[in-house]
Structure formats: structure tokens, C-alpha cells
Amino acid sequence: MKKAVTIFAVSFCCLPFLFSNNTCAAPAVETIRLPEPKLNGSFSIEQVIAARRSVREFTDEQLKINQLGQLCFAADGITDREKNLRSAPSAGAIYPMRIDVVLPDGLYSYDPDSHSLTRELGMDIRPMLYIASFRQQVVQKAPCILIISGSARKIEVKYRGRGERFILLEAGHIAQNILLQAVAEGLGSVPIGGFDPKSVVRICKFTEEFEPLYLICLGTPAEKPSLAPAIPAAPLPAPATEQPFDIRTKKIVIIIPKLRFNDMGFFGVQEACQISGVQSDIASSVTGEIKGQERNIVTSTVLIRDINVDDYDAFVFIGGPGVREYFDDQNVLKLVRSANQKKKILAAIYNAPGIFAAADVVRGKTVASFVSERRNLVSAGADWKNTDLEISGNIITANNPEAARRFGAAILSTLRLQAK
């Protein structure tokens, strides 16, 4: 159990290790209550991130108590007392970490609950930490060092086998908070990961439960960075409100032959329309019930000769044995040419791309189709591919009914692209 300590009311003039220009004697102090942290700074978070650099050269100036309090708050301070939440995220809100502060006159442990420091050792341990960190000069000369330690054992109670991983992650969160807060306080800092943790435990007289993970060296940088307080930018004029694109405003006509259309091709496109909410009509050279190759029955409600090109955004031709009637149907060919001139989407699956060859709208286009239409398409100037799906400008083609769903999705994707 942690021993009870008395919290002394300590005036700033009695902390010579915190004020380089102070000469009054310091009483024996067990606990130092830190000033309340400020929650509004002079710099934006973007400025602080941009200005952060690793600094290894410091002046002899000691940290002020308000700087020290701000650093401890950033590391592990309580930000919500009702929920006991702290400044850095912690797995399961367990907070298995401890923060210790090394100053010229000793080692202090930070207590988030009281936002105070308790002296644990009354001697300068920096020379020993210098040896433990493989003789890195910055450790010996830094006016202040924050030690971040973690207890994997506390995490293991809830997260079996992941304690070590989580304390390493949490140490990273805490370290970054400290580094950024240091910049905002006009301080330099450098994180040190190269040290012998067992030596640090022995020097600091930590219990075996806590493993030192990071040393953060801090002080006034020998070369001060230029960091001007953020000036609020003038408010930008509100941008013109753009209505979000709604694909449900688009309309497709699915054109099938009057005899034996390909069921799979038709339902692949119709399903895509239903899922997305796109409006679709069914058209043919006749109206009424039409039977597919697999005996499915759909109802045509629009005659091809009555289609107004401006009423639709995409024209989709479904193949099947009966589609050849459209290869020399002047109503169909006129419709295809008119839609192509207006850059409407023209789509065809299975053997229906042969209609586009007959209408002479595929010259220079890459197309796919059932192999029976290869010769017609090549003769019409198309680059025929033995692939499932091809998109070439406003022309979308697929070679077999198995690609029907991809074919339907491609039509909708092209509609969205055209709307941008």
C-alpha cells in the first residue's frame, strides 16, 4: 500500500531546482502540488506538430514548475474526473503506466489523481542513467528527464497474452503527448529508447512490476525555434452548396428481343437497378408478356419505336437467340445512333453487341461479346476482346451471361462517373 504523504503548500521561490534564478533555501519537501494545467495554448496543434524536432543540446536553465505541471498533465493527467479518463488512450481504460520525473535534486513520481509530484530519491541520478543509457550525453546533461514505465501484469488481468504489446503502444501515445507539449512550452525534447531497463529499475528503485520503456530528455533548447502564436484565419466564404448526386434520378431502358431473351443477362441488370434504386423500363419490338430462354416471363411496357432518347440515361440490350431481329431493324439502329451522338451509355451483353456493329458505333472502341459476333464487330472497326467485360467510353459490353452482375454494376458506375 502506498504510504500516506503530506502535501505541503510550496511557494515557487522555494523550488531552486525549478527556477535557475532562485537562491532561497528549499525545505525538505515530500510532495509538490503542481499548478492546474492550462487548457488553451498559444499555438495550433498543426504548428506544434510541424515544429517538433529531436533536440540534444540544452541550456543550463531549469524547467519552471508550470512547465513541469503541463508536461505531466500531457503525459498522464486526468481529463475527465467523472469517468477517470486520462490524456493518453489506454486499453480498457486500465492505465497501467507510471511517470517519473528526474530533476537535478532527485527522482519524483507523478500522481495523476492529485496532480502532484512525490520525491522518491533525494539525489541526482542523471550520471547513473547516463551509464544505463550507454553513455548518451544528452541523458547526463538534460535539465529534466521523464521516465515512462508500464506494468504488463495489470493489462494481463483483462487481456491475456497482450500485456506487453499494450504497454508499448500506450508508452508511444504518452511520449508523443510529451514531445508536442514540450514544443508548446518552448522546450526541446528527445525520446531515448536505447537503455538497459534493468539498470534503470535498480537506479530508480522501482518494483519489478514496472518496466521502464522510454526516457524523454527535456530542457530549454540551445537554439530556440521560431514559433509564432497562431493568428486566427479570416473566415472563408461559405462554398456554394452542391446537391449530392442521387443515382435514383437516373433512368435506364432494358431492351429485350420479343422471343427467347437471355434470362440471366436480363435479371443481372434488373437486380443492379433494384438494389441501387435506379428507375428502369422494359422495352421490345412488342409490348406484353415475353418469355425468356429459361421460360421466365417479363412484361414489356414500351415499344422501341416510341422511345425518346432524351428520356433515358442508359440503353441496355439483352442478348439471346431472338436478338438477331434487331441487327437490321431500322428503329433499333436509329435509336442506337441517336443515343451514341448524345453520349448516352450504350450497353450490350452476350450476342447483343452485334447490334452496335450493325449501327456502326464501335469504330475505335474496345468491345467484348459472345464469339459469334467477333467477325461483325471487327469488320465494324472494333477492337474485339475475349474478356468478360469491356468499358470503352460510353460503350459497355460483356461476352457471357455469367458476367451479368458485373455488367450491371459497370453500367451504374459509369452513370455515377458521368454525373461528376
C-alpha positions, -999 to +999 in steps of 0.1 A: +000+000+000+013+034-009+023+054+022+003+085+031+022+117+024+016+153+035+010+178+007+029+210+015+019+243+002+051+252-015+058+287-028+076+289-062+106+307-046+113+276-025+120+253-055+155+262-066+157+232-089+128+246-109+140+282-110+175+289-121+174+325-107+162+315-072+186+314-043+164+308-012+168+276+007+145+247+000+128+229+029+126+191+028+096+185+006+078+152+003+051+162-021+048+192-045+013+201-058+016+212-094-002+242-108-035+235-126-028+228-163-039+253-188-063+240-215-058+268-240-025+274-256-009+300-279-002+276-308-023+254-330-018+217-330-006+219-366+021+244-357+033+222-328+035+191-350+054+210-377+079+225-352+087+193-332+123+182-336+146+160-316+168+183-295+200+171-278+216+204-268+201+223-239+210+254-219+215+251-181+181+267-174+159+246-153+122+239-160+097+261-144+070+245-122+042+254-146+061+238-175+067+207-154+030+205-145+019+209-181+042+181-192+030+157-165-006+166-174+000+159-211+017+126-202-009+110-178-031+138-165-068+132-157-090+149-184-124+137-171-128+131-134-162+116-135-151+088-159-115+089-147-102+093-182-067+105-189-047+124-216-035+093-234-056+064-246-053+031-227-065-004-235-097-010-214-090+023-196-067+003-172-039+029-172-010+006-163+016+033-167+037+054-143+055+087-150+086+096-130+105+129-132+142+132-129+155+166-118+189+177-105+178+172-069+162+138-072+136+115-086+098+123-083+068+102-091+038+118-106+003+112-091-025+119-117-052+120-090-037+149-071-017+163-100+014+163-078+050+151-075+063+130-047+100+128-041+112+092-041+150+098-042+169+128-030+200+127-052+210+134-088+206+101-106+214+115-141+250+103-141+238+068-134+211+070-161+238+082-184+257+049-179+224+029-182+217+046-215+250+035-230+266+069-223+244+091-243+255+127-233+220+142-235+209+120-206+236+133-184+231+170-193+193+173-197+177+195-170+148+171-168+141+135-178+106+119-178+107+081-174+077+063-189+072+028-173+044+002-177+030-028-159+021-056-183+008-075-153-021-050-149-031-055-185-028-093-185-057-095-160-081-084-188-061-090-220-043-124-216-011-126-236-013-090-248+000-070-218+035-063-232+021-051-266-004-028-250+020-011-226+044-004-255+015+012-275+005+033-245+041+044-240+041+057-276+009+077-270+023+092-238+056+100-254+041+119-283+019+139-260+050+149-240+070+158-272+043+180-285+036+197-252+073+205-249+072+224-281+042+244-269+061+252-237+091+265-257+112+234-246+133+210-266+130+172-262+144+139-274+130+104-268+156+078-257+148+042-263+183+028-260+190+019-224+192-011-201+158-013-184+171-035-155+197-009-147+170+019-147+149-002-123+178-007-100+188+030-101+152+043-095+143+015-070+112+006-090+093-026-081+097-054-106+061-049-117+070-018-137+093-019-168+109+013-180+100+018-216+111+054-226+132+082-214+123+117-226+150+143-221+138+179-218+151+214-214+154+248-230+170+243-264+203+258-271+189+271-304+154+283-299+130+275-327+109+304-340+073+296-333+048+325-335+014+323-319-013+312-343-033+340-359-069+331-365-075+329-402-102+351-417-133+330-422-137+317-457-168+325-476-192+297-475-189+275-506-219+272-529-240+243-517-238+214-541-266+189-541-252+154-536-256+131-566-285+107-563-284+079-587-321+073-582-327+102-605-312+082-634-333+061-657-324+030-678-343+012-705-337-025-708-343-037-744-351-074-750-360-094-781-396-104-785-385-141-785-362-160-761-342-133-744-313-145-722-328-147-686-295-144-667-284-113-686-317-096-680-320-103-643-284-093-637-291-058-649-326-056-633-312-067-599-285-039-601-312-014-608-334-025-580-306-025-554-295+010-564-329+024-568-324+033-605-356+036-625-359+011-653-383+003-681-385-028-703-388-023-740-391-046-770-405-046-805-438-057-789-455-050-756-469-075-732-455-107-717-423-121-732-408-155-724-371-160-719-348-189-728-354-204-693-391-197-695-391-167-672-417-142-682-413-104-681-436-077-694-425-052-720-443-018-715-425+003-741-422-001-779-388+005-792-401+028-819-417+050-792-386+055-772-375+091-768-337+092-764-338+121-740-360+102-716-332+078-706-296+079-694-286+044-705-298+019-732-291-017-723-295-045-749-300-081-736-289-109-759-304-143-767-313-163-798-340-138-808-318-107-807-307-110-843-341-095-853-326-062-842-295-063-865-314-049-894-343-032-875-342+004-885-360+016-854-333-001-833-303+011-853-317+047-854-321+046-816-285+034-811-270+060-834-290+088-818-281+077-782-244+075-792-244+110-807-257+123-773-230+104-754-256+082-737-245+049-722-249+021-747-246-014-731-250-049-746-244-084-733-238-118-748-245-116-786-264-083-784-231-062-791-237-073-827-264-045-828-236-019-822-217-033-852-247-030-874-253+006-862-216+014-868-210+029-834-180+008-823-153+021-846-121+025-825-139+010-794-127-020-774-156-044-770-164-079-757-191-103-769-200-139-775-176-153-800-203-155-827-202-117-831-164-113-833-163-110-871-191-084-873-175-063-846-140-064-861-154-056-895-172-025-879-137-013-867-139-025-831-110-040-811-127-072-800-115-089-768-123-123-755-129-109-720-159-109-696-164-071-696-151-041-715-158-004-709-148+019-737-161+054-733-199+053-734-199+017-747-201-012-722-201-048-734-200-082-718-193-116-735-215-140-715-245-141-691-223-152-662-208-117-662-243-101-659-239-088-624-205-072-632-221-058-663-250-043-643-225-028-618-204-013-646-234+005-660-242+021-626-206+030-621-204+047-655-236+066-647-220+079-615-189+089-633-208+108-659-226+128-632-193+142-618 
